[in-house]
C-alpha cells in the first residue's frame, strides 16, 4: 500500500463578490498517493486553479481540510512552517508572467535557495543554479539572460527549475504546457516525467487537455463548476467513461488517428456552455447541458458513489449501482 | 483544368526592423480549389497569419514588405489591385474569422451596431436597404449561427456575452455576405474544448450549406484532420508538405510533419514523444537551404545549400524534402 501524500477533504473555497458568492470550489475530496501523477481536468471556470492555489497556500480554504502527510495545512502560506513551503512547489501556467522580467534567470533561481537557506553548507548558490539549469537542459550562459530574451518553452523550463530548486516532494503543475506548441510541450512533458521518476515526486497535474492527461496521469478527476463529477484510473477512464459530462468532453476531442477515434463516444454531442459560477443551477450543476437529464437532476444534487473499485461517479444515472 | 480559386506563387514577405529584415515568408506556394476545405498547420510564429494577412492585403506596410510573389484570386493578382477592386474582394468575396473574438469585436459598440455596419457595407452595389431590412438580416444571420434570442443579443455589448457566443457573432459577420472564401484563423483556440468543438462544427455546417471554400488555420492537428480535405504543413515561412488529409495523417513524409504528429498526445496512451529538438529559427538570419535542416535528423549536405522544391510522392502527396527527390514520379 502506497502512502498518501495529500488528502483533500470536502474542500470549499468561496469568493464573496458584489454580484454574489462565487463557489469556485464547492466541496471536493480526493487524495494523491506517493510518487503518483494525479490529473485534474476541467474547462475554464471549473475551479481547477483555485484548488491548486488553495493547496499551495495562496488562498485560505473557506471550509474543509487539506491534509499533507498527516498534518492539516488549511492555513495561508505565510502561517505555514517554512519546511512545508519548501516541500510543496508549484509551476504556473503562463511562463511569460510568472517570471519577473526585471530579474536575471540567476536571480530567479537563487531566490528559493536564499529563502530556504539551502546553499550555506555544501555548495555555493552559483553552483546549484548551474546544476539546476543543466537539469532542465539549458546552457549555463542562460544565467545572465532575462526571461524576455528566451523562448516560451525555455521560460517554462526555468519555471520548472525554480520549483525543483528546493527539493520538493510534491509539485503542483497548473497547466504547465497549455501556452506552448505541441513539439515544445512534448519535450517539457518528457522532462517532467523523468524528474517525477528520478526524484520520486508526486504531481498534481492540472490541464484541460484530456489526450495529454491520458499520457501522463495514473488517476484522473474531472471537475465541473467546482465539483468533481468523476474520478478513475487513467486507463479505466478512457475505456469506460460514465458521467455524461466526461462523455461530452471526450467526444469534443479532435484526434489524429483512427485507433483514437474508436475510443470516442459517438452519441454525445456537446451543447450549451458552462454557467456562471455565481449562479449555479440547482440540483446537479450539469443538468442544463446533460443529454440524459432526468426529473431528479434539477432537484437533488447527486453524491459521489463508487461504481467499481477506484471508479467514482457523481450522477443520478448510477444511483442504483453504487453501493 | 479549372482555375484555382486562390493561388499563391513564391510569396516572400519581409518585415523591416531595427536590426535589418525579418525574412518571414520564404517562397510560399499555396492553392485552394473552388469548394475545397484546406487546412494550414504549423507552430507559433511560422508565418500562418502573415500569409493570410497578405491575402487580405491587411498587412501593415511598413514594416512589412512583399518582396516577391503573386497572389491570384480567380486568376487576378490581388497584389496588383487598386483600392476599389480590393474593397470589392473584402466586401463580398473573402472574409476572415480571427483567433480572438474578444479582440475582433469593438467593446464600445452594441452587437447590433456592429452587425449593421457590416451588413450595410457588404450589401449589393446599388441596392438600398432600409433600417428594417438590415435588422431582419441581422436577426437572420444570428439565427444561422444558432444564437438564442437574437433580438436581445443585438442590444448587448460584447462584454455581456460569453467567449463562445462572441465567436459565433464573429462567424456571423463573416457570413453576412455570400462569400467565396472563408479564412478561419485558429477559430477555436481561445475557447474551451466543448465550445471549440461546437464552433468548428458550426463552421463546417455553414460552409457545407453554402459551398464556400475554407482555409482553416490551426496548430491543432486534430481539428484539421476532422474538418479539411487537404492540408499544408508550414515550417518557418515555407510549406514543407502538402497532401490530402487522409494521406498526411496516415503517412506523414516530411521529418517535421512526422515530429509534429509524434509529439501530439494520443488518447490511446503510450506516452508523449520527445518532440522536435531545437526551436524555430530567428527570422533575421534564417538557416540557408531548407530552413528545417538544423533540427532535422536526416539532414544531408545538400539541405544546407539548396531550398528543396516540392517533390511529388504520389498525386495526393507532395513534400519539400530532398529525401524524396528520387521518388518523383515521372509523368
Interface residues (C-beta under 8 A of the other chain):
Chain A: X43 X44 X151 X152 X153 X181 X182 X183 X184 X185 X186 X187 X189 X190 X193 X208 X209 X210 X211 X212 X214 X215 X216 X234 X235 X238 X248 X249 X250 X251 X252 X253 X254 X255 X256 X257 X259 X260 X263 X264 X270 X271 X273 X274
Chain B: X43 X44 X162 X164 X165 X192 X193 X194 X195 X196 X197 X198 X200 X219 X220 X221 X222 X223 X225 X226 X249 X259 X260 X261 X262 X263 X264 X265 X266 X267 X268 X269 X270 X271 X272 X273 X274 X275 X276 X277 X279
